[in-house]
Amino acid sequence: MARLLFVTSRLPFPPKEGHQLRSWHLLRAAARVHDVTLLSLRRPDDAETLPSGVRRVLGGVETVDLSPLSSPLEVPRMTAWWLSSRRPLLDIRYVAGPLKRAFSRLLSDCDLVHLDMLALAGLLAEVPKGMPSVLNEHNVESALLNSRIAGEARPWRRALLHAKMAGLERFESEACLDAQRVLACSDVDAVTLCSLAPGAKVAVIPNGVDTTAFRPDLDRPADSESLLFVGHLGWFPNRDGIEYFRREILPRLRHRPDLQVDVIGRKDGHDPGSDDAAGIRFHGFVDDLEERLQRAAVFIVPLRLGSGTRLKVLEAMAMGKAIVSTSKGVEGLGLVDGEHALIADTPEAFAAAVERVLDDRELQRALGIAARRMAVLHYDWQSVGDRLLSVYAELLGEQLPGPEFAKAAHFPAEASTGGQRHGAV
């Protein structure tokens, strides 16, 4: 058993969105075998009190408050720093004095450091030489910024983001080379990171899903004309995706009078407008995501931008849903067009694929069965956690202990339930 210092950019529980979900399940895996201390930034909307069971399982929990961007002075101050500095905004915002001081103090009592987001990579400079360090890349952030630049319609903003692109690429490249191991969500991201930072040691630790919590009820048929999109609308790839669907794809389906499109996800300042007369409804965050997934005939992923892999797609797969997606929407998951999902990259093809699934119940069922099988075989969080523990063991020069030596890391229901009921991935 080693002593791990696990650092996150926000409290990973209760896990309600994509970054929290990945962080939460990797933290649980680490605590199966090792003595883990969690150091986390705490945002204003994070939980004020931690579940008692979390403190029992972890070796320690320490938090550092992160100033809200809603503060009248914070946005101008951060913008001024960003425009005048060679450091990327994510580094300026997250790695400040209080976090560095707490990190340096806790380093003296650990054997391995896990930094759970590129925004925390500035802490690598504090890690003593020879101490193993792991950097978890939820996305390839420079690729994400590049896709945002490509999708930005305002010339002045596109020029500003482009001017900062080189700095982010340099920061991400140096971080990947400084960490002893980089964790990528997919083979696609791993190739991108190795190209960005030749010589970096990258291991693929995919996103996952709890296939016991997300499972189809075969006795309850889906609503025949229902489409479902799940995504946090404060994140620009999701926002672009649903607007693309609304503007380019939905008009090609208007001849179906009973079609209903449900959009689930926190808005976080984005106003999608009123519900569409053609049958699109915006629900915001919901507590019954499994129920909504169960009722949907088709799960749509009309994304054109982004990086990483999408936990909302894995949850739909585990629920046995027929999925219609763009290539970008299922990138890195290994889904085969026509076997696990229908993949379409033009508005005409996407609309035709949706109609094909709605009109063919056998196809709908076959796609759902294949997607569920893929989720169970390759993306269950238990097996994902085993892969992470293998990376730790390699870095620590240890043999991975068998199940009889792994300590019981049973997090209480009060902590883990939130990870299965979210509508803002």
N, C-alpha and C positions, 0 to 999 in steps of 0.2 A: 504494500500500500504506500503510495506516494502522497505528498502534500501538494495540492494544486491550488493556484490562485486564478480564479475564473472571473474575468472582468467583462461587464456588459454595459452597453450605452443607455439602457433603461432596465428597470426591474422586469425580469422575465415572467413574472406571475402577478395576477392571473394572466395567462397567455391569450391575448385577444386579437393580435395581428401577426403578420407573417414573420417579422424579425423575432418577436417574442416567442413564437411557437418553435422556431428552430433553436433559439437559445435555450428555451426551457427543456426541450427533449435532449439536447446535447449535455446540458447540466445534469439532468437525471441520469444519463448514461455514465458520466464521469463519477457521480456519487455512488454508483453501484459498487465500485472497486476502491476508489481513492477517498482521501480526506480532503474535501473541497471547501475552500473559503470563497464566498462570493463578494466581490466588490462591484457595486453598481451605481451608476448615475441614477438619480431619482427625478423624474419629471413631475410637474404639478398635478397631472392626472393619473400618476401611478398610485398604487395602493399605499395608504398611510400606515397600515399595520400589516406585518407579514404573518402568514399562517404559522401557528406554533409548530406544526409538523415539519415545515421547511427548515426551521431553525434546529430541530432535533436531528435531521438527516445531514445537514451541512455542518462543516466544522466551524463556520462563522459567517455572518452576514454584516457587511458594512455598506452604508450608502452615502453618497455625496449629492447634494441638491444641484440641479441644473437650472440655471435662470431661464424663465419662460421667454420665448420670443415675442409674446404678447406685451411684454413690458415696453412702455413708450420709448425708453432709451436703448433697449437691447438691439432692435433691428438696425437703427442708424449706426450704432457702435460697431456691430458685427459687419455691416456693409462697408464701413470706412476701413476697418482692418483688412477685410477681404480684398478691397480694391488696391490697397497700398502694400499688401504682403505677397510674398511668393508662396506662402502656405495656403493650401486649400481651405475653404470655409469649414468643412467638416472637422478638420484638425484644430482650427482656431476655436470653434465652438465647444468641442468636447474635452480636449486635453488642456485643462487650466490648472492653476496652482493647487487648489484643494484636492483634486483627483490625483495629481502627481505626488503630493505629500502622503496621501493615504496609501497609494500604490508602493512608494518607496519603503514605507514602514512595514507593510505586509510582506514585501519581498524577502525579508530576512528569515522568514519562517516558511518557505515553500521550495519545492523541487522542480516545478514546471509552471509556466505562465500560459494561460489561454486568453487571448484578446479576441473578443467576440464581435468585432466589426472593424473595418478599415479606419473608421473615425477614431479608434483608440490606438492606432499604430504608432502615434507619437510617443507612447509609453515604452516602446521597444528600446529607446535610447537609455532607459533607466535599468534595463535588465542586465545583470552581471554576465560577463563573458563566460560561456560554458553552461549557463542555465538554459535548458530547453524552453523554446517559445513556440507557440502555435497562434497563427492568425487565421481567423475564420472569415472568409469572404462570402457574405450573403449574396452579393452581386459583384460583377466586375464594375466598380464605380465609374471608371473612366469610359467604359463602353456604354454605361447607362447615360452619362452626360453627353456622349457623342450622339446617342439616339435622341436625346432631348433637343440637342442643337438641330438635328435634321428635321424634327417635328415642330420647331418653333417658327411661327409665322411672322413675328415682329422682328424686323431687321436689326433694330438697335439691341434687342435682348439677345438675338442670335450672335451678334458680333461680340457682345460682352462675354457670353458663355464660351465662345470660341477662344477668346483671349486668355481665359483661365484654363483651357483644356490642357495645355502643355504642363502647367504646374501640377494638375491632378494626376496626369500620367506619370510624371516624374516621382511624385509622392507615393503613388501606388506601386510603381516598379521598385523603388528603394525599400518600401515596407515588405514586399514579397521576398526580396533578397536578404533582408535583415532577419526575418523570422526563420526559424529552423524548419518549420513546416507550415505550408499554406493549405487551408481546406477550401476546396471548390465545391459548388453544388452540383456540377455536371461535368461530363467530358468536354462539352463545348466551352464552358467557362475555364476549365483547366488548360485547354489549348490556347485560349486568349491570354490567360495569365502567363503562361510559359513564353508566349510571343512577346508580351509586354516586358517580362523580366527573365530573360534567358539565364538559366542556371538556378532559378528558384525551384524548390522541392515542393511539388504540389500533389496533394492526395485528394481524391474525389470522395467526399462524404455527402451523399445526396440529401435533399429534403425528404421528409417522410410523412406518414399518416398513421394514426391509430386505427388499424383495420378492424379492431374489435368494437370500437365506439362508432365508427362510420361503417355501417353495413346495411345492405338493402333489405327491406321488408318485402319478400316476394309475394306476399298475400295482398299487398296494397298496390294496385296499378296506378301509374302516373296519370296526371291530367292530360288529356289527349292533345291539347293545343298550347301547351305551356313551355315557355323558354325561361331559363334562369341565368343571370349573370351575377357573379359575386366578386366584389372588389372594392377596396378602400378608395373612394373618389378623390381623396386628398393626394393620392400618388398619381403623377401625371401619366404614366402608361395606361393605368386603368381609366382615367378620365378621357384620354384620347381614344381608347378602345370603345367605350360606350358611346361617345359622340360620333365616332366613325360608324358604328352599327346603326345609330339613330338616324344619321344623315344619309348614308349610302346603301345600307342593307335593308333596313325596315321598310322603306317605300316599295321594295320589290316583293314584300310579303303582305301588302295591304289588302290583297284580294282574298285573304283568309279572314273572314269576319270574326271568328272566335279566337284568333291568336291573342295570347296574353304574354307579355314580356315583363318579368320581375327583375328589378335591380336591387341587390342587397349590398350595403356597405356604408360605412361612415362617410359623411360628406366633408367634414373638417374644413369648413369655410367655402367649399365649392358649391355653387348653386346650380343644380342641373335644370332648374325651371320646374314648371308644374308637370304633373302626369300628362302623358301624351294621349290625345284623343284616339289615336290608333291602337292603344292598349299597352303602353309602357308605364309601369308604376315604380316609383322610387321609394324604397322602404327604410333606408338608413340602416343602422345596426339592428340586428334581431337576436333574440335569445334561442330561437328554435331553428337553427340552420339545418340540422339533419332532417327535420320535418319538411322544410322548404325544398331541400334536395330530393327527398322522397317523392314529392308531388310533381317535380319537373319532368317533362318528357325529354327535353334536350337541354344540355348544359352548354352555353355558348361562351367562347373565349376569343372575341374579335380584336385581340391585341396586335399592335403594329410596332411597338417600342418596348424597350426593357432589357433586362439581363437576369441571370439566375433562373431558377425554376419556380413554378407557382404552386404554393401549397393548396390553393383553392381547387386546382385541377386534380391534385392527388386525392383530395377529399371527395370530389365528384367521381373519380375512378373507383375509390373504395366503396362508394355508394352504388356502384354498378350503373352509372348514368351513361347514356349515349352522349358523346361529346362532339361538337362541331367547333373547330378552332382554325385560326391562322397557323402558319408554321411557327411564327414567333411565340404564339400563345402556349405551345407545347414543346418549345425548344428544350433540348437536353433531357427529355423524359424517355426517349426511345419509342414513342408511340408510332405505329405503322398505319399509314393512311389506308382506310378500308378494313382494317383488322381491329384496331383499338379505338379509332376515332375517324371522323372525316375531316380532312384538312383542306382548307380552301383559302386562297390569298387574293381573290378579287371579290368585289361586292356581288357580282352575278353568281360566281361559283359558291360563295358562302350562302347566299339565299337559296340556291338550288339544293345545297347539301342539307340545309335545315328542312326544306320541304321533303326531301327524300327520306329523312329519318322520321318525320312526322307521319308520312304516308305509308311507311313500311314497318309495322310492329315487329316483325321478325328481325329486320336489320337493327332496329332499336335495341332489342333484347340481346342480339349477338354482340354488338359493340359494347354493351354494358357488361356482359359476362367476361369478355376479353380484357376490358379495362380493369375490372375488379381483380381478375387473376394476376395481371401485371402489378397492381398495387400490393397484393399480398406477397407475391414472390420477391419483389425487388425494393419495395419502399416502406415496409413496416418499420416503425421507429425502433423496435427491439433490435432488428438486424442492422439498422443504420448505426445505433449505439455501439454495437459490437465492432463495427469498422473504426469508429472513433477510438475505442479502447485499444485497438491494435496499433493505431498511430501513436498513442501515448506510450504504450509498452515499448515500441521501437525506439522512441526518443529517450526513454528512461533506461533502456538496456535491460528490461525486465521480461520475464515470461508472463504472458497474459494468464491470470488465474482462472481456474475452472469455476463452474457455478457453485461448487461447495465452498469456495473461498470468498466469493463475492458477498459483500455485506448487503443486508436488506435495505434497499433504497425505495421504500414504499411511501411515496408522497401522499398526503391525505387528500381525500376527495375535495375538501374545501379549496385546495390549491390547484388541483389538476382539472377540475370540472370546467373551468373557464377555457381551457385549451380545446375543448370539444364544442364549445358554443360561441362561435364568433362569426360576425358577418362583415368583417372589414379587412380581409387578408390583402 
